Amino acid sequence: MLAISNLTIRFNRSTIERITNMSEIIYPRSPRETMDGWSYLPRYVDKIRLHLAGKLHSDYTENFGKGFDGFWLKAAGVAHEQMIEVVKNSVTDGEVCDWVRQHVKKSAAEKAAHWQDVLSRPKAGDESANARFKMRKEQSGFTHRDDLKTFVDYIDADEKRI
């Protein structure tokens, strides 16, 4: 029991279990998932929804709206704050998809080029990104995983999909 002035809060076992479980990571969808022909977009939408609910794990906050999120934003011509508002004002993925379809006018070739750019990282000549990729694999105990060639592969392995 916690007492503050005239306020008393009683915690039962299920409340304590829910609070304890809040520290668990809720993984966003795979970067490979698609919405309206855009790979990665469902993952970004999940991250926004988790952020809005106060459940975006700290592992994701540093690159929220940056990194691959930023690559999608740049390719789509949308601002991070704008996308947060779209997701905030929608209940379903269908509503987000409708908004994207109406406001983001990109060809299938442009969407495919975005995905190929994301899927190709780390790029061969980018020493800094390759060093970061190697470090992430080491930190996660994946040095033996020769099948992990890209950050997308790493994300799916780290989030226990592959």
C-alpha positions in Angstrom: 0.0 0.0 0.0 1.2 3.5 -0.8 -0.3 6.6 1.0 0.1 10.1 -0.2 -1.9 12.8 1.7 -5.5 11.6 1.5 -4.8 9.3 -1.4 -4.4 5.6 -0.8 -3.4 3.2 -3.5 -3.7 -0.6 -2.9 -1.7 -2.9 -5.1 -2.8 -6.4 -5.7 -0.7 -9.3 -7.2 -2.0 -8.8 -10.8 -1.2 -5.0 -10.6 2.3 -5.7 -9.4 2.8 -8.3 -12.2 1.6 -5.8 -14.8 4.0 -3.1 -13.5 6.9 -5.6 -13.4 6.2 -6.7 -17.0 6.2 -3.1 -18.2 10.0 -3.4 -18.4 9.7 -6.2 -20.9 10.4 -5.1 -24.5 7.4 -5.0 -26.9 9.0 -5.6 -30.3 7.7 -3.6 -33.3 7.0 -5.5 -36.4 9.9 -6.7 -38.7 11.4 -4.1 -41.0 10.3 -6.6 -43.8 6.6 -6.0 -43.2 4.9 -3.7 -45.7 2.0 -1.2 -45.8 0.8 0.4 -49.1 3.9 -1.0 -50.8 6.3 0.6 -48.2 8.6 -1.9 -46.5 9.5 -0.8 -43.0 6.5 1.5 -42.5 4.5 -1.0 -40.2 7.6 -1.1 -37.9 7.7 2.7 -37.7 3.9 2.9 -37.0 4.4 0.3 -34.2 7.2 2.4 -32.7 5.0 5.5 -32.8 2.1 3.7 -31.2 4.4 2.3 -28.5 5.8 5.8 -27.9 2.4 7.3 -27.6 1.4 4.7 -25.1 4.6 5.3 -23.1 5.8 1.7 -23.8 8.6 2.3 -26.4 11.6 0.6 -24.8 14.7 2.6 -24.2 16.5 0.5 -26.8 14.5 2.2 -29.5 14.3 5.8 -28.2 17.8 6.9 -29.4 16.9 6.3 -33.1 13.2 7.1 -32.9 12.5 9.3 -35.9 16.1 8.8 -37.1 18.0 5.9 -38.6 15.7 3.7 -40.6 12.7 5.7 -39.4 14.4 8.8 -40.9 15.2 6.9 -44.2 11.4 6.2 -44.5 10.5 9.8 -43.6 12.9 11.2 -46.2 11.8 8.8 -48.9 8.2 9.6 -48.2 8.6 13.3 -47.8 6.9 13.3 -44.4 8.1 15.0 -41.1 8.4 12.8 -38.0 6.1 15.1 -36.1 3.5 14.9 -38.9 3.6 11.1 -38.8 3.2 11.0 -35.1 0.0 13.1 -35.4 -1.3 10.8 -38.2 -0.8 7.7 -36.0 -2.1 9.5 -32.9 -5.3 10.4 -34.7 -5.9 6.9 -36.1 -7.2 3.7 -34.5 -6.2 1.2 -37.1 -3.3 0.5 -39.5 -5.9 0.8 -42.3 -6.5 4.5 -41.4 -2.7 5.1 -41.4 -2.5 3.3 -44.7 -5.3 5.4 -46.2 -3.5 8.6 -45.1 -0.2 7.5 -46.6 -2.0 6.5 -49.9 -3.6 10.0 -50.0 -0.6 12.1 -49.0 2.5 10.2 -50.0 2.6 10.1 -53.8 5.5 7.8 -54.6 5.8 5.2 -57.4 6.4 1.6 -56.8 9.9 2.1 -58.2 10.6 4.8 -55.5 9.2 2.5 -52.8 11.4 -0.4 -54.0 14.5 1.9 -54.2 13.9 2.9 -50.5 13.7 -0.7 -49.5 16.8 -1.7 -51.4 18.6 1.2 -49.7 17.5 0.0 -46.2 18.2 -3.7 -47.1 21.8 -2.9 -48.3 23.0 -1.5 -45.0 25.6 -1.4 -43.8 27.0 -0.5 -47.2 30.4 -2.0 -48.2 32.4 1.3 -48.0 30.9 2.7 -44.8 33.5 1.8 -42.2 31.6 3.4 -39.4 28.4 1.5 -40.1 30.2 -1.7 -40.6 32.0 -1.3 -37.3 28.6 -0.5 -35.6 27.1 -3.6 -37.2 30.0 -5.8 -36.0 29.7 -4.3 -32.5 26.0 -4.9 -32.3 26.5 -8.6 -33.3 29.2 -8.9 -30.6 27.0 -7.3 -28.0 24.1 -9.6 -28.8 26.2 -12.8 -28.9 25.7 -13.2 -32.7 29.4 -13.3 -33.8 28.8 -16.9 -35.0 25.8 -15.9 -37.1 27.3 -15.6 -40.6 23.7 -15.4 -42.0 23.3 -11.9 -40.5 24.6 -9.7 -43.4 22.5 -6.5 -42.9 21.0 -4.4 -40.1 17.6 -5.7 -41.2 18.9 -9.3 -40.6 20.3 -8.2 -37.3 17.1 -6.6 -36.2 15.1 -9.7 -37.0 17.6 -11.9 -35.1 17.8 -9.6 -32.1 14.0 -9.5 -31.9 13.9 -13.3 -32.0 12.2 -13.7 -35.5 15.1 -15.5 -37.1 
